[in-house]
Amino acid sequence: MPKTSPLQFVQEVRTEVSKIVWTKRRDLLVTTGLVFLMATLASIFFFLVDQVIRLGLVGLLGLF
């Protein structure tokens, strides 16, 4: 690996940082909202599945 001077390193870092495309605020808020929505829907779904399984097991074990 070729060695670079600290000045050249800083210049290369600045060049790379200038290539970064930052997310727009609106896109960030929409994406965050969708993540919270999907997490809420998943938690409701798994809660309902858990309740159905529990009721099934209680009913099955109640027979014995």
C-alpha positions in Angstrom: 0.0 0.0 0.0 1.5 3.4 -0.9 1.9 5.8 1.9 0.2 9.2 1.6 0.9 12.4 3.4 -1.6 13.7 6.0 -2.4 16.6 3.8 -3.2 14.4 0.8 -5.3 12.2 3.1 -7.4 15.1 4.3 -7.9 16.2 0.7 -9.1 12.8 -0.3 -11.4 12.7 2.7 -12.9 16.0 1.7 -13.4 14.8 -1.9 -15.2 11.7 -0.7 -17.4 13.6 1.8 -18.5 15.9 -1.0 -19.8 12.9 -2.9 -22.3 12.0 -0.1 -25.9 12.5 -1.0 -27.9 13.3 2.2 -31.5 12.2 2.6 -34.1 14.9 2.4 -36.0 15.7 5.6 -39.3 14.7 4.1 -38.0 11.3 3.0 -36.5 10.7 6.4 -39.8 11.5 8.1 -41.8 9.3 5.7 -39.4 6.4 6.1 -39.4 6.7 9.9 -43.2 6.8 10.0 -43.4 3.7 7.8 -40.9 1.8 10.1 -43.1 2.7 13.1 -46.2 1.7 11.3 -44.8 -1.7 10.2 -43.5 -2.4 13.7 -46.9 -1.6 15.1 -48.7 -3.8 12.6 -46.2 -6.7 13.2 -46.7 -6.5 16.9 -50.5 -6.6 16.6 -50.2 -9.5 14.2 -48.0 -11.5 16.5 -50.1 -10.6 19.5 -53.2 -12.0 17.7 -51.3 -15.1 16.6 -50.1 -15.7 20.1 -53.7 -15.3 21.5 -55.0 -17.8 18.9 -52.3 -20.3 19.8 -52.9 -19.8 23.5 -56.6 -20.4 23.2 -56.0 -23.5 21.1 -53.6 -24.9 23.7 -55.9 -24.1 26.6 -58.8 -25.7 24.8 -56.7 -28.8 23.9 -55.3 -29.2 27.4 -58.7 -28.6 28.9 -59.9 -31.8 27.2 -57.5 -33.9 29.3 
